[in-house]
Amino acid sequence: MRVALPRPAALLAPLVSLALVTGCGRTTVARAVDGQIIEGRFIAPRAYTLYAIGAEAEARGDLAMALAAYEQAEDSDPDSADIWTRVGAVRCRLGRGEAAADAFERALAIDADYEPAHREAARCDLAAGRLAAALGRVERAIVLDPDRDDGLLLRAEILRRLGRTDDARLSLRALLVRRPRSVDAWRALHAVAIEAGDRATAEQAARRLRELTSWKGAGLGLGVPARAPLAELDAALIEGQLRRARRLAQDVDLPPAEVAVRAAALGRAREAREQAELVSGADPSSASALVALAVAADLSGDEEALARACDALHPPAAGATPLVPPSPLARLLFAELLSRRVGRDAALAWLGPLPPPAPGARDLLSREVELRVQRQLARSAPAAP
């Protein structure tokens, strides 16, 4: 049942005063697209909602529903390179190669430098065995965004398929310097090493995989106790793998808004903002998504976006759709933000009495945030007379 936020939400007014909300009638807005904060066109709520339905269906593997939703979103917003890219990616996975190529062409006609379109087109070429074309496309994607793990991992796989195992190993080693805990990168290095007959590297990768995850190598006896599902999801967020995090959330029935909240709690502003905007576009009543937007804006120094998110968290006017109360983790996160930006009293009024942490009662990230809030409130407590 949807209910209004508790009365302490009215104390958010001090945050709104931090930044004047301007530009409400602009035709451009700032948003996150595939992890990048960009300024772009206003997108109709219908297109956002359909895109969110498509993303959720794609994450759980329902490609037919995902494609139907994305194509309807495209009808509502035919000038979105992002929507056309997802249409192309899903068409490709459904074996509709020519239609996928047409969608990627449409995306790149809208924005020739849209990195996800080059990357997904490369993935489609790889699936069809067009290895040279795939390599050219993924290298263009990497030039456009050299910090995306997805593109670097895809390039390594294409190099492996081309028989260029030395180049693939070098590429993965470079990625692992930056992402030493990337399960996907170690798994890819293991596969390349096995193919190249590099026993020392394969054993090193197997050892790291034992330490990092429950992954089991074929025939290598790498069984270990399973990593907690939420820890696996958090690791994906830390590595910037938002799509993988969405799939893992589906496996544990974690609401989409909570993916955004966890990204914010981990300090991943890009991922938090992208996921929260997707959720809020489809369901403006999600207070957890609004909290994630506020924290992400605070992390990135976007005062205008912070003010908008805080304004949206106010109890709605009579007759309007009530907000769904924030999750426990979102509640803690916003208290932390209020304590930092407004003061201890505002945080306590929002939060209410905070009991001592109960070991084992919550997941590791929630306990960590709870302890952070307690320490912050204790530091700002008035001195005893």
N, C-alpha and C positions, 0 to 999 in steps of 0.2 A: 504494500500500500504506500502511496506517495503522500508524504506529509510535509508541512512547512519546516524550514530550519528552526532550531531552537532560538529563543529570544536573544542570546548573546551575539547572534550574527549582526544585530544592529550596531554593534561596536566596531564594525568594519569601516565606518565613515572616516576615521582618521587616516586610513590607508588611501582612500579615494582622494583625499586632499593633497596627497603627495604629487599627484600629476593631474592636470586638467585633461578631461577626455575631449579630444578634438577630432575633427575629420569624420564625424559620423555620416556625413553625406558624400564622402569621397567615393570615387569609382575604383580606387585601388586600396588594398589592405595588405598588411604584413602577415605572412603565414609561413608555416613550415611545410616544405614539400620534399619528401624523401630525405629528411634529415637536414635540409638547407633552409635557412631563414631568408625569405625573399619577399619583395613587394610585388604584388600582382593584382590581377583583376578581382573585382567582387564576384563571388560565386553564389548562385542562388541556393537557398536552403534545400530545395528538392534535389539538386545535383549532389550536394554534400551528403544528404541522407542515403541516396542510392549508392554513392561511392562507398559509404561506410558499410552498407549491406553487402556490397561486392567484396570489400576487404575482409569482412568477417567470414563470408562464404569461402573465399579463396584460402583463408587461413585454415579452415577445417577440411579443405579438400573437395568442396562441392563446386567443381569448376563450372558446371552448367548454370547453376544459380549465380555464381560470381559473374560470368559473362553476361547473363541477362541483365543483372543490375548495372554493371559497368556500361553496357550499351545504352540502357535507358538514361544513365547519368550523362552519357555523351549527347543524347538527344536534347537534354536540358542545358548542356554546356559544351557545344561542339568545338570550342576554341581552347580546350584544356589539353596541353601536352601530357599531363599526368594521367588523365583518364584514357587518352588514346594509347598510352604506353601500357596501362594495365589491360586494356582490351587486347592489344597485341600479344602480351605475355600469356594471357589465358587462352586465346585462340591457338597459340603455338602449342601449349600443353595439351590442347584437345586435338592436335594433329591437323589443324587448319592453317597450313603454312602460308598459302598465298594471301589469305585474309589477314593473317598476322603481319605479313610484310606490308600490306596496305595500311594497317593501323600504325605501324612504326613510321612509315613514310608520312602519314598525316601528322603524327606527333612532331617529327623533325621539321616538317614544313612550318609548324607553329613556332618552334624554338629549335634551331639547328644545333644549339649547344646544350640541349637538355640531356644531362649525363645518364639518367635512368633509361631513356629511350635507346641510347647507344648500347648500354649494358644489356638490356633485355633482348635487343635485337641480336647481340652477340651470343647470348644464351640460346636463342632460337636457332641461329646458324649452327652452333655446336651440336644441338640435338639432331639437326638434319644432316650432320656430317660435313658441313661447309666450313672446314677448319681454317682455311686461309682468310675467308671473309670474317669469320668469328674473331680471329686474332686482330684483324684491322679495326673492327668495331670496338673491341674491348680496350685496345690501346688508346683509341680516341676517348673512350669513357674515362680512362685513368688520367689522361692529360687534363680533362675537364675537372676531375675531382680525385686527386691522387691519394686522398686520405680514406677513401671508402674501402673497407676490407672486401666487400662483395666483388668489386672489380678486380682486385689483386688475386683473390682466390680463383675467380673465373679464368683469369689470364693463365695462372699456373696449371689449371686443368686443361686448357686448350694446348698449352705447350707440351704437357704430358701426352695428350692424344696425338700431337704431331711428332712424337718421338724425341722431343728436345728436353730430355729429362734433366740435363745439367742446368739449362736455363730455368726450368721449373723449380729445381731445388734452390737455386740462387734467389729467385723471386720470393719463395716462401721463407727462406732464411731472413731476407730483408724485412718481410712482414713481421716475423717473430721477434725481431729486435724491438719493434714498436709495440707488438701485442704478444708478450711472452706467455700469456695465459689463454690464448685463443685456441680452443679445442678444435675448431674447424681447420685452422692453419696446421696444427700438429697432425691432425688426421690426414690432411692432404699431403704433408711431407712424408708421412708413413707410407702412403700409397705410392708416391713417386719413388721413394727409396726402394721399396719392394720391387717395383718394375725395373729399376736400374740395377738391381742386385747389390745395393749399398747396404750391407748388413749392419754396419755400425750406426748409420743414420736411422735405419728402421728400428733398431733396438732403443736408441735414444728417444725417438718419437713415441715408441710404445711405453717407455718408462714415464714420460711426461703425461701421456694419456691416462695411465693408471692413477697418477697423482691428481689430475684435473677433473676426471669424469668417470662415469661407469662404463665408458665405451669398451666394447669387446672386439678385439681384432680377430678376424677369421683365422682359425687354426693356431692362434698365438696364446690362447689361454689367458686373456687379459681380464678375466672376471674380477670385479671388485664390488663392494657394497654400493648400491645405487646412490647417486647424489640426490639430495632433496630436490623435488621438482622446482620449487621456487628459487632455489640456489642456481639451478640450471638456467631458469628464465632471467634471473638477475645478471648472470654471467653474459648472456646474450645481449642484454641492454648495455652492459659495460663495454662490450665489444662493438657497439653500434649496430647490432643485428636486430633491428626492430621487427622485420617480417618473421624472423625465427622466433623472437619473443612472443609474437602474436600466436604462432602455431603452438608453442609450449603452453601459453595461457589457455588455449582451447583444451589441451590435454588435461588440465587440472581444474577446468571450469572457473577460471579466474575472469571476472568481468573485464571488458575492454578498458573501462575507465581506470581500473586498478593497475593495468600495465603502465598507463601514464603516470599514476601516482608513484609507482615504484621507480620509474625512470627519474622522476623529480627527486625522490628520496636519495637516489644514488648520485645526484648531481649531473645527470645527463639531460641538459636543457634541450638540446635538439630533439632527442627522442621523446621527451616528455611533451614538448610543445606539439610535435607532429601528431602523436597519438591523441592528445587531449583535444586538439582542434578537430580531429576526425570524429571523436566521440561527441563533442559539443555540437558539431554541425548536424549530427543525426539525432541527438537528444539533448537539447539545451537545458533540461532539468537536472542534469547530473552535476551535483555539487562537487563530487570527487574530481571530475574532469576540470571544473573551474578552479579548484585548488591547485591541481597540477599545472594549469595554465599560469596561475599567479606565481607559483614557485619558479617555474621555468622562466617567466619574464623577469623575476627578481634575479635569478642566476645570471641571465644574459644582460642585465642592466636596461631592460626595455620598460621604462616607467609608464609609457602610455598603455602598453599591453597589461601591465600590472594593475593600473587603475581600472581598465575595462573589466578585467576578471573579478576584481574586488566588488565593483559596482554590480556585476551580475550575481554575486553571492548574496546580495541583500534579499530579504524576504520579498517575494513578488507582490504586486498589487492585488487587491481583491478581484477574484474572477480569473486571474491568470493561473497557468499551470504551476503547481507548487514544486519546489526543488526536492529532489531526493537527497536525504541527509548524507553528509560525507562519510566515507568508511573510517574505521578507527585510525588507520595509518594516515589518511588524508587529514583527519582532524588534528593529529599530532603535528603533521607538517605545517599546517596553517598556523598553529600555535607557535611553532618555531619561527615562522616568518614574522608574525605579529610581535613576538618578543624582540626580534632583531630590529624591526623597522619602526615599531610604535612604542613598545614598552611592556614591562612585565605584567602590569595590571590588565592591559588589553588581552594579552595571551591567556592569563588566568580566567578572565571573564568568558572568553571564547571556549576555553578548554574545560572549565569546571575542575572539581577535585581530581587530581591525578594519583591513582593508587601506586604503591611500589610495584616494580616489575615482577611478574610471576615467572620464574624460570620454567622454560618448556611450554608455557602457555601460548606463546606467539612465535612466529618465524623469526629468524635471525635479524633480518632487516628491520622489522617492526620493533624488536627489542632495542636495536641500536638507535633508532630514531627516538624511542621513548627515553632512553638514557641521555641522549643529546639534549632533549627538551628539559629533562629534570636538571641536568648540569647547568644549562643556560638560565633557567629560572632561579636556581640556587645562587648563581653568581650575581644575579641582579636583585636579590632579595635585600630589603633595607637592613642596615646594621641594627643589632639589638641595642636598646637604650642603655 
